[in-house]
Amino acid sequence: MINQKIQCSYEVPAKMISSNEVHIWSLFFNAADGYTETLQSNLSVDESERAAKFHFEKDRRRFIIARGALRTILGYYLGKKPNAIIFNYTSFGKPMIADNQNNNINFNISHSDDLALYAITLNRKIGIDVERIKNDIHVLQIANKFFSPKEIAALESADKKNQHKIFFQLWTRKEALVKGLGESLSFPLEQINVSSIIGNSLSPILLPCNYKENLNWYVQDLYPKEGYTAAIAAENNNCNILCWYNAHKILSPRKYLNFPSNKPDIKSFCHQDYL
């Protein structure tokens, strides 16, 4: 059954995730800033080496927090220490849990500006994307390269004040789907039309007819915080999306963190729609 309503919580979920659930966790980088050193101890050798290669300290810190938090969240479900989790990588660099046959946990992560989102599920592929809405980019120029004719038409017909919001709403839908499929952005995005989906429910997406993957893919919009838009893509629609689980609550004792005062607005979370 298509999920008609997202269930929201700011608590920590049960460690046993059901096969029909998708758990979404949120993390604010600035709130976790004081815990960077401990999160770095969660990283593998190759992740630490990758972190050291960042030119800017801000980027290095965010990579450490994002990847250290991912390991902490996965360790919560797997009953393992974060630094004991081993990842394998696809040809496009997407991490997967090694020796995952007994758990079948799939996950995806996205971050933009100060916000990171994590999607955790069982026995299904999953993709998530979040973007900070930027008003200083030429959305029609980008859309003409990556969007389908129907998406371009929807963008061109929109009020000028909403064009950037619509652009990022469409973009996150597309990127969540591509990430769920395990593809790169070389995937023919212009052959996918996501302009007609219903934002507050899992809506079917028709993949190109020559694509090798399962055609049962569904996308739903998310609204984690003012100024951001996000989307989640799931293989099959027999799932309940449960969020926002607060990643800060399992990263450290409260004394290390300054929790954000502006929690996501649950009412707007499911019902904003600019299309």
C-alpha positions as CSV (number, residue, x, y, z in Angstrom):
1,M,0.0,0.0,0.0
2,I,1.3,3.4,-0.9
3,N,2.4,5.4,2.2
4,Q,0.1,8.4,2.5
5,K,1.6,9.9,5.7
6,I,5.1,10.1,7.1
7,Q,5.3,9.4,10.8
8,C,7.7,11.7,12.5
9,S,9.6,11.4,15.8
10,Y,12.5,13.2,17.5
11,E,13.3,10.1,19.6
12,V,15.6,7.1,18.9
13,P,13.9,4.2,17.1
14,A,13.9,0.6,18.2
15,K,17.1,-1.2,17.1
16,M,15.1,-3.9,15.3
17,I,13.9,-2.3,12.0
18,S,11.0,-4.0,10.3
19,S,11.2,-5.1,6.7
20,N,8.4,-2.6,5.8
21,E,10.1,0.4,7.4
22,V,12.4,3.1,6.2
23,H,14.1,5.1,9.1
24,I,15.3,8.6,8.3
25,W,17.8,10.2,10.7
26,S,18.8,13.9,10.6
27,L,22.1,15.5,11.7
28,F,23.1,19.1,12.0
29,F,26.9,19.5,11.5
30,N,27.2,22.6,13.7
31,A,25.5,20.9,16.5
32,A,27.9,17.9,16.4
33,D,31.0,20.1,15.9
34,G,32.3,19.5,19.4
35,Y,32.4,15.8,18.9
36,T,34.5,15.7,15.7
37,E,37.5,14.1,17.4
38,T,35.6,11.2,18.8
39,L,33.7,10.6,15.5
40,Q,37.1,10.5,13.8
41,S,38.0,7.5,15.9
42,N,35.1,5.7,14.3
43,L,36.7,6.0,10.8
44,S,38.6,3.3,9.0
45,V,42.2,4.0,7.8
46,D,41.1,4.8,4.3
47,E,38.4,7.1,5.5
48,S,40.9,9.0,7.7
49,E,43.3,9.3,4.7
50,R,40.5,10.6,2.6
51,A,39.6,13.2,5.3
52,A,43.2,14.4,5.4
53,K,43.1,15.2,1.7
54,F,40.4,17.9,2.0
55,H,41.9,21.3,1.4
56,F,39.4,23.2,3.6
57,E,39.0,22.5,7.2
58,K,35.3,22.9,7.0
59,D,35.0,20.2,4.4
60,R,37.3,17.9,6.3
61,R,35.3,18.3,9.5
62,R,32.0,17.7,7.7
63,F,33.3,14.5,6.1
64,I,34.4,13.2,9.5
65,I,31.1,14.0,11.2
66,A,29.0,12.6,8.3
67,R,30.9,9.4,8.0
68,G,31.5,8.9,11.7
69,A,27.8,9.5,12.4
70,L,26.9,7.0,9.6
71,R,29.0,4.3,11.3
72,T,27.4,5.2,14.7
73,I,23.9,4.8,13.3
74,L,24.7,1.5,11.5
75,G,26.4,0.2,14.6
76,Y,23.2,1.0,16.5
77,Y,21.3,-1.4,14.3
78,L,24.0,-4.0,13.8
79,G,25.1,-4.2,17.5
80,K,28.7,-3.4,16.5
81,K,31.2,-0.8,17.4
82,P,31.2,1.9,14.7
83,N,34.9,1.3,13.8
84,A,34.3,-2.5,13.4
85,I,32.0,-2.0,10.4
86,I,33.6,-2.8,7.0
87,F,32.4,-1.2,3.8
88,N,32.6,-2.4,0.3
89,Y,32.2,0.1,-2.6
90,T,30.4,0.0,-5.9
91,S,32.2,1.2,-9.1
92,F,30.6,4.6,-8.5
93,G,31.9,4.8,-4.9
94,K,28.6,4.0,-3.1
95,P,29.4,2.3,0.3
96,M,27.7,-1.0,1.3
97,I,28.1,-3.0,4.4
98,A,30.4,-6.0,3.8
99,D,29.2,-9.4,5.1
100,N,25.6,-8.1,5.2
101,Q,23.9,-11.4,4.4
102,N,22.4,-11.9,7.8
103,N,21.1,-8.3,8.2
104,N,20.3,-7.1,4.7
105,I,20.5,-3.5,5.9
106,N,20.7,-1.0,3.1
107,F,21.4,2.7,3.6
108,N,22.0,6.0,1.8
109,I,23.3,9.4,3.0
110,S,23.0,12.9,1.7
111,H,24.2,16.2,3.0
112,S,24.0,19.9,2.0
113,D,25.2,22.9,3.9
114,D,24.6,22.2,7.6
115,L,22.2,19.3,7.3
116,A,22.8,15.5,6.7
117,L,20.1,12.9,6.2
118,Y,20.5,9.1,6.5
119,A,18.0,6.6,5.2
120,I,18.1,3.0,6.7
121,T,16.0,0.1,5.5
122,L,15.9,-3.7,5.0
123,N,15.8,-5.8,1.9
124,R,15.2,-3.0,-0.5
125,K,17.4,-0.4,-2.4
126,I,17.0,3.1,-1.1
127,G,18.2,6.6,-2.2
128,I,18.0,10.0,-0.4
129,D,19.0,13.5,-1.4
130,V,18.8,16.8,0.3
131,E,19.7,20.2,-1.1
132,R,19.9,23.7,0.3
133,I,17.7,25.9,-1.9
134,K,20.0,28.4,-3.7
135,N,18.6,31.4,-5.5
136,D,21.7,32.5,-7.3
137,I,21.9,29.8,-10.0
138,H,20.4,29.7,-13.5
139,V,17.9,27.0,-13.0
140,L,16.5,27.0,-16.6
141,Q,20.0,26.6,-18.0
142,I,20.6,23.6,-15.9
143,A,17.1,22.2,-16.5
144,N,17.6,22.3,-20.2
145,K,20.5,19.9,-19.9
146,F,19.1,17.5,-17.3
147,F,15.3,17.7,-17.2
148,S,12.7,16.1,-19.3
149,P,10.4,18.3,-21.6
150,K,7.5,18.0,-19.1
151,E,9.8,19.1,-16.2
152,I,11.1,22.0,-18.1
153,A,7.6,23.1,-19.0
154,A,6.6,22.9,-15.3
155,L,9.5,25.0,-14.4
156,E,8.9,27.6,-17.1
157,S,5.2,27.9,-16.3
158,A,5.9,28.5,-12.5
159,D,5.9,31.9,-10.8
160,K,9.3,33.4,-10.8
161,K,9.3,33.4,-7.0
162,N,8.8,29.6,-6.9
163,Q,11.1,28.6,-9.7
164,H,14.2,27.8,-7.6
165,K,12.1,25.8,-5.1
166,I,10.6,23.8,-7.9
167,F,13.9,23.2,-9.5
168,F,15.4,21.8,-6.3
169,Q,12.3,19.7,-5.6
170,L,12.7,18.1,-9.1
171,W,16.4,17.8,-8.7
172,T,16.3,16.0,-5.4
173,R,13.7,13.6,-6.7
174,K,16.0,12.7,-9.6
175,E,19.1,12.4,-7.6
176,A,17.5,10.3,-4.9
177,L,16.4,7.9,-7.6
178,V,19.8,7.7,-9.3
179,K,21.5,7.1,-5.9
180,G,19.0,4.4,-5.1
181,L,19.7,2.7,-8.4
182,G,23.4,2.9,-7.6
183,E,24.1,4.9,-10.8
184,S,26.2,8.0,-11.4
185,L,24.9,11.4,-12.7
186,S,25.9,10.1,-16.2
187,F,22.5,8.3,-16.0
188,P,20.1,9.9,-18.6
189,L,18.2,12.1,-16.2
190,E,16.4,13.8,-19.0
191,Q,14.6,10.5,-19.8
192,I,12.9,10.4,-16.3
193,N,9.9,12.6,-15.6
194,V,9.4,13.3,-11.9
195,S,7.1,16.4,-12.3
196,S,3.9,14.6,-12.0
197,I,4.4,12.7,-8.7
198,I,2.4,13.4,-5.6
199,G,4.8,15.0,-3.2
200,N,3.3,13.7,0.0
201,S,3.1,10.0,-1.0
202,L,5.3,7.4,-2.6
203,S,4.6,7.9,-6.3
204,P,5.7,5.5,-9.1
205,I,8.6,6.5,-11.4
206,L,8.8,5.1,-15.0
207,L,12.4,4.3,-15.8
208,P,13.7,4.3,-19.4
209,C,12.3,1.3,-21.3
210,N,15.8,-0.1,-22.0
211,Y,17.0,0.1,-18.4
212,K,18.0,-3.2,-16.8
213,E,16.7,-2.6,-13.3
214,N,13.5,-3.4,-11.6
215,L,10.8,-0.9,-12.7
216,N,9.1,-0.7,-9.3
217,W,10.6,2.5,-8.0
218,Y,8.8,5.2,-6.0
219,V,9.7,8.7,-4.9
220,Q,8.4,10.9,-2.1
221,D,9.3,14.5,-1.1
222,L,10.7,15.4,2.3
223,Y,10.9,18.8,3.9
224,P,13.4,18.6,6.7
225,K,14.0,22.3,7.4
226,E,13.1,25.7,6.1
227,G,15.3,26.5,3.1
228,Y,16.0,22.9,2.2
229,T,14.2,20.3,0.1
230,A,14.7,16.6,0.0
231,A,13.4,13.4,-1.5
232,I,13.6,9.7,-0.9
233,A,13.4,6.9,-3.5
234,A,12.5,3.4,-2.6
235,E,12.4,0.1,-4.4
236,N,8.8,-1.0,-4.1
237,N,6.2,1.0,-2.2
238,N,5.2,-1.4,0.6
239,C,6.9,0.6,3.3
240,N,6.3,3.2,6.0
241,I,8.7,6.1,6.1
242,L,9.5,7.0,9.8
243,C,11.5,10.1,10.8
244,W,13.1,12.4,12.0
245,Y,15.2,10.3,14.3
246,N,17.8,12.6,15.9
247,A,21.3,11.3,15.2
248,H,22.7,13.6,17.9
249,K,21.1,11.5,20.6
250,I,23.3,8.5,19.9
251,L,26.5,10.3,19.0
252,S,27.5,11.6,22.4
253,P,26.4,12.7,25.8
254,R,24.3,15.9,25.7
255,K,27.1,18.0,27.1
256,Y,29.0,17.8,23.8
257,L,26.1,19.1,21.7
258,N,24.1,22.2,21.1
259,F,20.8,20.9,19.8
260,P,19.2,23.0,17.1
261,S,16.2,24.9,18.3
262,N,14.4,24.9,15.0
263,K,13.1,21.3,14.6
264,P,11.5,20.4,11.3
265,D,7.9,21.5,11.0
266,I,5.9,18.3,11.0
267,K,2.8,19.9,9.4
268,S,4.8,21.3,6.5
269,F,7.0,18.1,6.3
270,C,4.4,16.2,4.3
271,H,2.4,18.9,2.6
272,Q,4.6,21.5,0.9
273,D,4.2,21.3,-2.8
274,Y,5.2,23.9,-5.4
275,L,4.2,21.8,-8.5
